[in-house]
């Protein structure tokens, strides 16, 4: 009997529907490689991060195949209304730069349950600068070796706020060129490898109203 695809939460569908006009119509979204996302089973998705719109663009691009549960900075949960939204979307809070063990335990459990976990290896917005990759995605790949690994490049999202300039958003899903986590490969090296692949199609761009 075939495995049933994971249910996409109603609140998540609503959030993606609300943002779809911005991403698809105003942003002229182009998507490549969406069929690489398995419709069921654990997925680790690694992407680049230049804009606060990146997780939304990736989420819209991945629909209707998968719901993406992202590791998001815990400070976002300090706002009660936003916290309810994030919880409704299945997002996981993580303390940046602290090796948050509790968040990793939650992410590992969700991944083993067949969730698609999205991670930005840079850990925060690039702001146009090269940032070192963090080891979290490599640690998750070690703990859940059956997870499918997907690289994601997202470009054009920084232009959403540059009205009246109209953005052209492009999201590309791809398999890691070097394969999954190798035996003996350090988690941070694995994260660096995935980030480098994402950055091949999405060079770093500063966020904000002013163009680079």
C-alpha positions in Angstrom: 0.0 0.0 0.0 1.4 3.4 -0.9 2.4 5.9 1.8 -0.2 8.6 2.3 1.2 12.2 1.7 1.4 14.3 4.9 -1.6 16.5 5.6 -1.0 20.2 4.9 -2.4 22.2 7.9 -5.4 24.4 7.1 -3.7 27.4 8.7 -0.6 26.8 6.5 -2.8 26.6 3.4 -4.5 29.9 4.4 -1.2 31.7 5.0 0.2 30.6 1.6 -3.1 31.6 -0.1 -2.9 35.1 1.5 0.7 35.6 0.3 0.3 33.9 -3.1 -0.8 37.1 -5.0 2.4 38.9 -3.8 4.7 36.0 -4.7 3.0 34.6 -7.8 1.4 37.7 -9.4 3.4 40.7 -8.2 6.6 38.7 -8.0 6.1 36.8 -11.3 7.2 33.6 -9.6 9.1 31.0 -11.6 9.6 27.6 -10.0 12.0 24.8 -11.2 12.5 21.3 -9.8 9.3 21.2 -7.6 8.8 17.6 -8.6 11.9 16.6 -6.8 10.1 17.1 -3.5 8.8 13.7 -2.4 5.1 13.9 -1.6 5.7 11.9 1.6 8.5 11.1 4.0 11.2 13.3 5.7 12.8 16.0 3.7 15.7 18.4 4.7 15.5 21.6 2.7 18.5 24.0 2.7 18.2 27.4 1.2 19.9 30.8 1.0 18.5 33.8 3.0 18.6 37.4 1.7 15.0 38.5 2.5 12.3 38.0 5.1 10.1 37.0 2.2 12.3 33.9 1.4 10.4 31.4 3.6 7.1 32.6 2.1 8.4 32.4 -1.5 9.7 28.9 -0.9 6.5 27.8 0.8 4.3 29.1 -2.1 6.7 27.4 -4.6 6.5 24.1 -2.8 2.7 24.0 -2.7 0.8 21.8 -3.2 3.4 19.1 -2.8 4.6 19.8 0.7 4.2 21.9 3.8 7.6 23.3 5.0 8.2 23.6 8.7 11.0 26.0 9.2 13.4 26.6 12.1 12.7 30.3 12.8 14.4 32.6 15.3 12.8 32.3 18.8 12.4 36.1 19.2 9.6 36.0 16.7 7.5 34.2 19.3 7.6 37.2 21.7 4.7 38.7 19.8 1.6 36.8 20.8 -0.3 37.2 17.6 2.7 36.3 15.5 3.4 33.3 17.8 -0.1 32.0 17.1 0.5 32.3 13.4 3.9 30.5 13.6 2.5 27.7 15.8 -0.5 27.3 13.4 2.0 26.9 10.5 4.0 24.3 12.4 7.2 26.4 12.6 9.9 25.5 15.2 11.6 28.2 17.4 15.3 28.2 17.7 17.8 30.4 19.6 20.2 31.6 17.0 23.9 30.9 17.6 23.4 28.9 20.8 23.2 25.3 19.4 19.7 25.2 20.7 19.4 21.5 21.8 15.6 21.7 22.5 14.9 23.0 19.0 17.1 20.3 17.4 15.3 17.6 19.4 11.9 18.9 18.2 13.2 19.2 14.6 14.5 15.6 14.7 11.2 14.3 16.0 9.3 16.1 13.3 11.6 14.9 10.7 11.3 11.3 11.8 7.6 11.7 11.7 7.8 12.5 7.9 7.9 16.3 8.1 9.7 18.6 5.5 12.1 20.7 7.6 13.4 23.9 6.0 16.7 25.4 7.2 18.7 28.5 6.2 22.3 27.3 6.9 23.4 31.0 7.1 21.2 31.3 10.2 20.1 34.8 9.5 19.7 37.4 6.6 22.9 37.6 4.6 22.6 41.4 4.1 24.7 41.0 1.1 27.7 39.5 3.0 29.2 36.1 3.1 28.2 34.2 6.2 29.5 31.0 7.5 27.2 28.0 7.3 25.9 26.6 10.6 26.0 22.9 11.3 22.3 22.3 12.2 21.3 20.7 8.9 24.3 18.4 9.0 23.4 17.3 12.5 19.8 16.5 11.4 21.1 14.6 8.4 23.2 12.5 10.8 20.3 11.8 13.1 17.8 11.0 10.3 19.8 9.5 7.5 16.7 8.4 5.6 15.7 12.1 5.0 15.7 13.3 1.4 18.1 16.3 1.0 17.1 19.1 -1.2 18.9 22.4 -2.0 16.8 25.5 -2.7 17.9 28.7 -4.3 15.6 31.7 -4.0 16.3 35.0 -5.8 14.3 38.2 -6.4 12.6 38.4 -3.0 14.6 41.5 -2.0 12.8 43.4 -4.7 9.4 42.9 -3.2 9.8 46.0 -1.1 11.3 48.1 -3.9 8.0 49.4 -5.2 7.3 50.5 -7.9 10.1 48.2 -9.2 8.4 44.9 -9.9 10.3 41.8 -8.7 11.0 38.6 -10.6 11.1 35.8 -8.1 12.7 32.5 -8.9 12.8 29.4 -6.7 14.9 26.4 -7.8 14.8 23.0 -6.0 17.7 20.7 -6.8 19.4 17.5 -5.5 22.8 18.0 -3.8 25.4 17.7 -6.5 27.7 15.8 -4.2 25.0 13.6 -2.8 23.9 13.4 0.8 26.0 13.4 4.0 29.1 11.4 3.3 30.6 9.0 5.9 33.0 11.0 8.0 31.8 14.3 6.6 31.5 16.9 9.3 28.1 18.5 9.7 29.4 22.0 9.1 31.2 20.9 5.9 28.0 19.3 4.7 26.1 22.6 5.4 28.7 24.6 3.6 28.4 22.3 0.6 24.6 22.7 0.4 24.8 26.5 0.9 27.4 26.8 -1.9 25.1 25.0 -4.3 22.2 27.3 -3.4 24.3 30.3 -3.8 25.4 29.3 -7.3 21.9 30.4 -8.6 21.3 33.1 -6.0 24.2 35.4 -5.3 24.0 37.4 -2.1 22.0 40.6 -2.3 21.4 43.2 0.4 17.8 43.5 1.6 16.0 46.8 2.0 14.4 49.6 -0.1 17.6 50.7 -1.8 18.9 48.7 -4.7 22.4 47.2 -4.4 
